[in-house]
Every structure is written in structure tokens, then in C-alpha cells.
Amino acid sequence: MANILTYPILLAFQIWQYLLARIVAPNPPAPGKKLKRPRIAIVGAGLTGVAAASHCVGHGFDVTIFEAGPREQLGGIWAVGCPTITSQLQILMSFSE
């Protein structure tokens, strides 16, 4: 059984994290907007590459992902084994066409 005194502390910590995320997190740029910041190339469209690209776009960078494999395998080995993630990545990548 968990210590009942830890619940208010965990709640306060979660509220603090939420507030910081709302205040500090950048807003993504509008689709198709020409960015005046440096361009970033990411090699590999695995789960980490897609996550890194998403993070960079959120900070306003123009990102290009290079992948040697077919478009159906975006997300790497983990996405191929999990159909839910594969469909989410396909939807995400369809916006870039």
C-alpha cells in the first residue's frame, strides 16, 4: 500500500509539470509557412528520427527526413510490429506530401 502522504506531493508535481509545459512549450509553425531558421536533416525515419523531427518542427526549424527504406516502414522496427503506431506515422507523414 502506498503512503497516503505522497499523493498530494505527486498531485502538486503533476500540476507543476503541466503548468511549465503550457508556459514554456513552443507553438508549432503553421503548415506550409516558410521558416527563416536553419534547416535540419535527420537521417533515418525510425521512431527516434520521427520524434526528433517533431521536436525540431515544434521549435520552428525546417526539417527534412532521409530514409533508405520504403515509406511503409516509417517508424522503424517498432512501428512495423505495432499496427496502431504504423497508421499514426502514415497519417503524420501524409501531411508532408
C-alpha positions as CSV (number, residue, x, y, z in Angstrom):
1,M,0.0,0.0,0.0
2,A,1.4,3.4,-1.0
3,N,1.9,6.1,1.6
4,I,-1.1,8.3,1.6
5,L,1.0,11.4,2.3
6,T,2.8,11.0,-1.1
7,Y,-0.4,11.6,-3.1
8,P,-0.7,15.4,-2.5
9,I,3.0,15.7,-3.4
10,L,2.6,13.8,-6.6
11,L,-0.5,15.8,-7.5
12,A,1.4,19.1,-6.9
13,F,4.3,17.8,-9.0
14,Q,2.0,16.9,-11.9
15,I,0.3,20.3,-11.8
16,W,3.7,22.0,-11.8
17,Q,4.8,19.9,-14.8
18,Y,1.6,20.8,-16.7
19,L,1.9,24.5,-16.0
20,L,5.6,24.5,-17.1
21,A,4.7,22.6,-20.3
22,R,1.9,25.1,-21.1
23,I,4.2,28.2,-20.4
24,V,7.5,27.0,-21.9
25,A,6.5,24.7,-24.8
26,P,6.8,26.4,-28.2
27,N,3.9,26.6,-30.6
28,P,4.4,24.8,-33.9
29,P,4.5,26.9,-37.1
30,A,1.6,27.0,-39.5
31,P,1.7,24.3,-42.2
32,G,3.5,25.5,-45.3
33,K,5.0,28.5,-43.6
34,K,8.4,29.5,-44.9
35,L,10.7,29.4,-41.9
36,K,13.7,31.7,-41.6
37,R,15.5,29.4,-39.2
38,P,18.2,26.9,-40.1
39,R,17.2,23.7,-41.9
40,I,17.9,20.4,-40.2
41,A,18.4,17.0,-41.9
42,I,17.5,13.8,-40.0
43,V,18.9,10.6,-41.3
44,G,16.6,7.7,-40.5
45,A,12.8,7.7,-40.2
46,G,12.7,5.3,-37.2
47,L,10.8,6.1,-34.1
48,T,13.6,8.3,-32.8
49,G,14.1,10.1,-36.1
50,V,10.4,10.9,-36.3
51,A,10.3,12.1,-32.7
52,A,13.4,14.3,-33.2
53,A,11.8,15.8,-36.3
54,S,8.6,16.5,-34.5
55,H,10.6,18.2,-31.7
56,C,12.6,20.3,-34.1
57,V,9.5,21.4,-36.1
58,G,7.9,22.4,-32.7
59,H,10.8,24.7,-32.2
60,G,10.3,26.3,-35.6
61,F,13.1,24.5,-37.7
62,D,12.6,23.3,-41.2
63,V,13.2,19.6,-41.1
64,T,13.9,17.0,-43.9
65,I,13.9,13.3,-43.0
66,F,16.0,11.0,-45.1
67,E,15.1,7.3,-45.1
68,A,16.6,4.5,-47.2
69,G,13.7,2.1,-46.7
70,P,10.2,2.2,-48.1
71,R,7.5,4.6,-46.8
72,E,5.5,1.7,-45.4
73,Q,8.2,1.1,-42.8
74,L,8.3,4.6,-41.3
75,G,8.9,4.3,-37.5
76,G,11.4,1.5,-37.7
77,I,11.1,-2.0,-36.4
78,W,8.8,-1.0,-33.5
79,A,6.2,0.7,-35.8
80,V,6.2,-2.3,-38.2
81,G,5.4,-4.6,-35.3
82,C,2.6,-2.4,-33.9
83,P,-0.1,-1.6,-36.5
84,T,-1.6,1.3,-34.4
85,I,1.7,3.2,-34.4
86,T,2.2,2.4,-38.1
87,S,-1.1,4.0,-39.1
88,Q,-0.4,7.1,-36.9
89,L,3.0,7.6,-38.5
90,Q,1.5,7.2,-42.0
91,I,-1.1,9.9,-41.2
92,L,1.6,12.2,-39.8
93,M,3.8,11.7,-42.9
94,S,0.9,12.2,-45.3
95,F,0.8,15.9,-44.2
96,S,4.3,16.4,-45.7
97,E,3.3,15.4,-49.2
